[in-house]
Amino acid sequence: MTTLRNSIEIKATPEKVFWYLLQLFKDKEAYQSWHPDHVDLRWIKGEPLQEGSVVYAEEYLHGELHKLKFLITKVVPNREIEYRPLFPSSIFAPGNTFLIEPKGEHSCM
C-alpha cells in the first residue's frame, strides 16, 4: 500500500493545535468555517473525537456533494487523531492521521 505524507510547521504548541482540531470537529458551524466546501457535520455515535465515535460529514469534492461517515480509531491527546472512512468510501480511502510532533519550544509539525 502506498502512503502519502504531507507536513507543515505550525508556530504553536501541540496543545494549541490539538485544541484547534477539537474545535473544528465539534459541530457543523465550526466545520463549515474551516472550508467553504464543507456543508454538514454531525456526530452520530459517541462524543466528538473519542475512539469509537462515528461522524457524518457532507462536503463538496470535485464539484460533487459527498456524504461520508468516519470512524475515529485512535486519539492521543495533543499528539494524534486517526480516523478511517466507513463503507462505501473505505473502498477508495483507507484512512488518515493527524500527527502532531513537537518541534522546538513553541512549534510543531
N, CA and C of each residue as an Amber inpcrd file, in Angstrom:
protein
   327
   0.8360000  -1.1660000   0.0000000   0.0000000   0.0000000   0.0000000
   0.8920000   1.2440000   0.0000000   0.5000000   2.2330000  -0.7660000
   1.2330000   3.4870000  -0.8310000   0.7880000   4.3990000   0.2990000
   1.7370000   5.0410000   0.9400000   1.4350000   6.0070000   1.9880000
   1.8000000   7.3930000   1.4940000   0.8460000   8.2990000   1.5770000
   1.0960000   9.6940000   1.2200000   1.3080000  10.4830000   2.4970000
   2.3160000  11.3420000   2.4840000   2.6060000  12.1670000   3.6580000
   2.7000000  13.6160000   3.2370000   2.2560000  14.4720000   4.1270000
   2.3790000  15.9020000   3.9330000   2.5980000  16.5140000   5.3050000
   3.4530000  17.4870000   5.3930000   3.6820000  18.1010000   6.6960000
   3.9300000  19.5890000   6.5380000   3.6070000  20.3080000   7.5910000
   3.8900000  21.7320000   7.6750000   4.3580000  22.0270000   9.0890000
   5.0960000  23.0950000   9.2350000   5.4690000  23.5430000  10.5720000
   4.4710000  24.6080000  10.9960000   3.9520000  24.4590000  12.2010000
   2.9700000  25.3890000  12.7510000   3.5970000  26.0730000  13.9520000
   3.5280000  27.3720000  13.9810000   4.0960000  28.1510000  15.0880000
   3.1080000  28.1760000  16.2530000   2.9250000  27.0270000  16.8590000
   2.0490000  26.8670000  18.0160000   2.4400000  25.5740000  18.7120000
   2.0950000  25.4820000  19.9670000   2.4020000  24.2670000  20.7180000
   1.4770000  23.1350000  20.2740000   1.8800000  21.8780000  20.4890000
   0.9920000  20.7560000  20.1720000  -0.3680000  20.8770000  20.8740000
  -0.3730000  21.3920000  22.0920000  -1.6230000  21.5500000  22.8370000
  -2.5820000  22.5030000  22.1180000  -2.0580000  23.6030000  21.6020000
  -2.9070000  24.5700000  20.8940000  -3.4290000  23.9970000  19.5830000
  -2.5940000  23.2550000  18.8690000  -3.0240000  22.6530000  17.6060000
  -4.1050000  21.6020000  17.8670000  -3.9210000  20.7700000  18.8730000
  -4.9080000  19.7460000  19.2030000  -6.2270000  20.3950000  19.6110000
  -6.1630000  21.4380000  20.4340000  -7.3550000  22.1650000  20.8560000
  -8.0890000  22.7140000  19.6320000  -7.3420000  23.2670000  18.6800000
  -7.9390000  23.8160000  17.4620000  -8.6730000  22.7290000  16.6780000
  -8.0560000  21.5610000  16.5270000  -8.7110000  20.4550000  15.8220000
  -9.9790000  20.0140000  16.5520000  -9.9320000  19.9830000  17.8790000
 -11.1300000  19.6390000  18.6500000 -12.2580000  20.6150000  18.3540000
 -11.9290000  21.9010000  18.2790000 -12.9490000  22.9140000  17.9990000
 -13.5280000  22.7480000  16.5970000 -12.6860000  22.4530000  15.6140000
 -13.1480000  22.3100000  14.2270000 -14.1520000  21.1830000  14.0530000
 -13.9750000  20.1210000  14.8170000 -14.8210000  18.9490000  14.6310000
 -15.9250000  18.8310000  15.6750000 -16.1870000  19.9130000  16.4130000
 -17.2460000  19.8610000  17.4180000 -18.6360000  19.8970000  16.8060000
 -18.8390000  20.7660000  15.8100000 -20.1810000  20.9300000  15.2630000
 -20.1380000  21.4650000  13.8340000 -21.3180000  21.5650000  13.2610000
 -21.4690000  21.9760000  11.8680000 -20.8700000  23.3590000  11.5990000
 -21.1510000  24.3260000  12.4630000 -20.6790000  25.6880000  12.2350000
 -19.1520000  25.7580000  12.2310000 -18.5330000  25.0830000  13.1520000
 -17.0660000  25.0820000  13.2050000 -16.4900000  24.3980000  11.9650000
 -17.0970000  23.2920000  11.5730000 -16.6460000  22.5480000  10.3930000
 -16.7700000  23.4000000   9.1330000 -17.8710000  24.1180000   9.0030000
 -18.0810000  24.9770000   7.8380000 -17.0780000  26.1240000   7.7970000
 -16.6500000  26.5990000   8.9490000 -15.7020000  27.7190000   8.9880000
 -14.3230000  27.3200000   8.4680000 -14.0290000  26.0130000   8.4600000
 -12.7220000  25.5300000   8.0310000 -12.5430000  25.6580000   6.5240000
 -13.6260000  25.3710000   5.7700000 -13.5150000  25.3850000   4.3070000
 -14.9020000  25.5930000   3.7080000 -15.0150000  26.4020000   2.6470000
 -16.3370000  26.6710000   2.0670000 -17.0180000  25.4470000   1.4450000
 -16.2830000  24.4010000   1.1440000 -16.8830000  23.1900000   0.5780000
 -17.4620000  22.2600000   1.6400000 -17.2610000  22.5700000   2.9120000
 -17.8270000  21.7660000   3.9950000 -19.2750000  22.1900000   4.2160000
 -20.1870000  21.2320000   4.1800000 -21.6180000  21.5160000   4.2510000
 -22.2100000  21.1450000   5.6030000 -21.9090000  19.9510000   6.0970000
 -22.5530000  19.4720000   7.3210000 -21.6030000  18.5660000   8.0890000
 -21.8020000  18.4980000   9.3960000 -21.0410000  17.5930000  10.2610000
 -21.9030000  17.2840000  11.4710000 -22.0860000  15.9890000  11.7460000
 -22.8520000  15.5530000  12.9170000 -22.1810000  14.3180000  13.5050000
 -22.0890000  14.2830000  14.8170000 -21.5990000  13.0870000  15.4910000
 -22.7890000  12.1650000  15.6680000 -22.7430000  10.9840000  15.0560000
 -23.8910000  10.0790000  15.0960000 -23.7000000   8.9290000  16.0860000
 -22.4930000   8.8150000  16.6170000 -22.2320000   7.8220000  17.6630000
 -21.0970000   8.3520000  18.5230000 -21.3040000   8.3730000  19.8260000
 -20.2470000   8.7780000  20.7410000 -20.0550000  10.2860000  20.8140000
 -18.9970000  10.6680000  21.4770000 -18.6440000  12.0740000  21.6830000
 -17.6140000  12.5080000  20.6440000 -17.5440000  13.8150000  20.3480000
 -16.5660000  14.2980000  19.3630000 -15.1350000  13.8530000  19.6740000
 -14.5120000  13.2980000  18.6550000 -13.1080000  12.8810000  18.6950000
 -12.7610000  11.9750000  19.8710000 -13.6040000  10.9740000  20.0780000
 -13.3160000   9.9190000  21.0350000 -13.1890000   8.6180000  20.2480000
 -12.2730000   7.7580000  20.6450000 -12.1110000   6.4770000  19.9570000
 -13.4420000   5.7340000  19.9150000 -13.7930000   5.2330000  18.7440000
 -15.0420000   4.5140000  18.5570000 -16.2080000   5.3890000  18.1190000
 -16.0450000   6.6990000  18.1560000 -17.1010000   7.6100000  17.7160000
 -17.2080000   7.5980000  16.1990000 -18.4050000   7.9280000  15.7130000
 -18.6470000   7.9950000  14.2730000 -19.1870000   9.3820000  13.9400000
 -18.6040000   9.9810000  12.9140000 -19.0280000  11.3070000  12.4610000
 -19.5590000  11.2040000  11.0340000 -20.6290000  11.9540000  10.7770000
 -21.2040000  12.0640000   9.4370000 -20.8390000  13.4440000   8.9130000
 -20.3400000  13.5120000   7.6880000 -19.9490000  14.7940000   7.0930000
 -20.4190000  14.8560000   5.6480000 -20.7650000  16.0650000   5.2370000
 -21.0720000  16.3270000   3.8380000 -20.1210000  17.4070000   3.3590000
 -19.5130000  17.1700000   2.2040000 -18.6240000  18.1750000   1.6250000
 -18.5710000  17.9980000   0.1140000 -18.2550000  19.0910000  -0.5460000
 -18.0950000  19.0460000  -1.9950000 -16.6680000  18.6410000  -2.3260000
 -16.5450000  17.6280000  -3.1660000 -15.2570000  17.1770000  -3.6790000
 -15.3640000  17.1570000  -5.1960000 -14.5220000  17.9080000  -5.8540000
 -14.5390000  17.9810000  -7.3230000 -15.9140000  18.3860000  -7.8520000
 -16.5810000  19.2920000  -7.1210000 -17.8700000  19.8200000  -7.5610000
 -19.0760000  18.9610000  -7.2450000 -18.8830000  17.8060000  -6.6250000
 -19.9930000  16.9150000  -6.2840000 -20.1240000  16.7960000  -4.7720000
 -21.3840000  16.7790000  -4.2880000 -21.6290000  16.6250000  -2.8640000
 -21.4120000  15.1700000  -2.4610000 -20.5590000  14.9600000  -1.4690000
 -20.2940000  13.6190000  -0.9420000 -20.7970000  13.5490000   0.4930000
 -21.4440000  12.4330000   0.8110000 -21.9420000  12.1690000   2.1570000
 -21.0830000  11.0530000   2.7270000 -20.3630000  11.3630000   3.7920000
 -19.3220000  10.4680000   4.2930000 -19.5210000  10.1580000   5.7730000
 -19.0820000   8.9780000   6.1770000 -19.0440000   8.6090000   7.5910000
 -17.6290000   8.1540000   7.9100000 -17.1520000   8.5750000   9.0880000
 -15.8010000   8.2290000   9.5190000 -15.8400000   7.6670000  10.9360000
 -15.0190000   6.6670000  11.1680000 -14.8330000   6.0890000  12.4950000
 -13.5410000   6.6370000  13.0740000 -13.6110000   7.1770000  14.2770000
 -12.4070000   7.6380000  14.9670000 -11.7470000   6.4000000  15.5710000
 -10.5470000   6.0860000  15.1180000  -9.8930000   4.8390000  15.5290000
  -8.8320000   5.0300000  16.6070000  -8.3010000   6.2470000  16.7250000
  -7.2600000   6.4670000  17.7300000  -7.1830000   7.9510000  18.0680000
  -7.1070000   8.2390000  19.3480000  -6.9160000   9.6140000  19.8090000
  -5.8770000   9.5920000  20.9220000  -4.8000000  10.3070000  20.7080000
  -3.7820000  10.5140000  21.7360000  -3.7430000  12.0220000  21.9600000
  -4.2660000  12.5080000  23.0930000  -4.3450000  13.9530000  23.3080000
  -3.0200000  14.6660000  23.0280000  -3.1420000  15.7750000  22.3140000
  -2.0070000  16.6390000  21.9590000  -0.9850000  15.9620000  21.0540000
  -1.3450000  14.8340000  20.4510000  -0.3670000  14.0940000  19.6570000
  -0.9270000  13.5200000  18.3540000  -2.1130000  12.8750000  18.4190000
  -2.5560000  12.1250000  17.2410000  -4.0780000  11.9650000  17.2000000
  -4.6280000  12.0850000  15.9910000  -6.0280000  11.7600000  15.7190000
  -6.0260000  10.9120000  14.4520000  -6.5680000   9.7180000  14.5750000
  -6.5980000   8.7970000  13.4380000  -8.0510000   8.4210000  13.1550000
  -8.4050000   8.3860000  11.8700000  -9.7610000   8.0060000  11.5010000
  -9.7500000   7.2660000  10.1750000 -10.8460000   6.5400000   9.9350000
 -10.9650000   5.8510000   8.6540000 -12.3990000   5.9980000   8.1630000
 -12.5610000   6.1140000   6.8520000 -13.9130000   6.2040000   6.3010000
 -14.6270000   4.8620000   6.4210000 -15.9390000   4.9270000   6.5360000
 -16.7530000   3.7170000   6.5550000 -17.2770000   3.4420000   5.1460000
 -17.7180000   2.2370000   4.9110000 -18.1950000   1.8140000   3.6000000
 -19.2940000   2.7530000   3.1100000 -19.3210000   3.1370000   1.8600000
 -18.5250000   2.6730000   0.7380000 -17.2270000   3.4590000   0.5130000
 -17.0480000   4.5710000   1.2090000 -15.8360000   5.3870000   0.9970000
 -14.5590000   4.6270000   1.3170000 -14.6460000   3.6420000   2.1980000
 -13.4580000   2.8880000   2.6020000 -12.8350000   2.1240000   1.4350000
 -13.5910000   1.9160000   0.3770000 -13.0530000   1.2350000  -0.8030000
 -11.9450000   2.0710000  -1.4410000 -12.1110000   3.3880000  -1.3950000
 -11.1930000   4.2860000  -2.0930000 -10.1630000   4.9530000  -1.1890000
 -10.4600000   5.0640000   0.0940000  -9.5580000   5.7750000   1.0060000
  -9.4060000   4.9740000   2.2950000  -8.1980000   4.5400000   2.6150000
  -8.0100000   3.6880000   3.7840000  -8.0750000   4.4180000   5.1220000
  -7.8050000   5.7100000   5.1700000  -7.8370000   6.4350000   6.4290000
  -6.8660000   7.5890000   6.4280000  -6.8300000   8.2670000   7.5520000
  -5.9860000   9.4440000   7.6660000  -5.5520000   9.6160000   9.1160000
  -4.4210000  10.2500000   9.2930000  -3.9040000  10.5270000  10.6310000
  -3.4020000  11.9560000  10.6920000  -3.8640000  12.6830000  11.7000000
  -3.2580000  13.9600000  12.0500000  -2.2350000  13.6410000  13.1320000
  -0.9720000  13.7780000  12.8180000   0.0980000  13.5030000  13.7720000
   0.7670000  14.8260000  14.1190000   0.7440000  15.1640000  15.3850000
   1.2970000  16.4270000  15.8570000   2.6130000  16.1210000  16.5630000
   3.7150000  16.5700000  15.9740000   5.0350000  16.2960000  16.5310000
   5.6740000  17.6000000  16.9990000   6.0900000  17.6590000  18.2640000
   6.7500000  18.8730000  18.7480000   8.0100000  19.1710000  17.9450000
   8.2400000  20.4460000  17.7050000   9.4600000  20.8700000  17.0170000
   9.9070000  22.1670000  17.6760000  10.8560000  22.0570000  18.5330000
  11.2880000  23.2450000  19.2590000  10.3380000  23.5580000  20.4020000
  10.4960000  24.7460000  20.9490000   9.7510000  25.1110000  22.1440000
   8.3080000  25.5320000  21.8660000   8.0750000  26.2480000  20.7690000
   6.7450000  26.7960000  20.5120000   6.2450000  26.4910000  19.1120000
   6.5810000  25.3230000  18.5790000   6.0750000  24.9550000  17.2640000
   5.9680000  23.4360000  17.1640000   5.2900000  23.0040000  16.1150000
   5.1250000  21.5720000  15.8970000   4.9370000  21.3210000  14.4130000
   5.0000000  20.0370000  14.0490000   4.7980000  19.6260000  12.6560000
   3.6190000  18.6950000  12.6100000
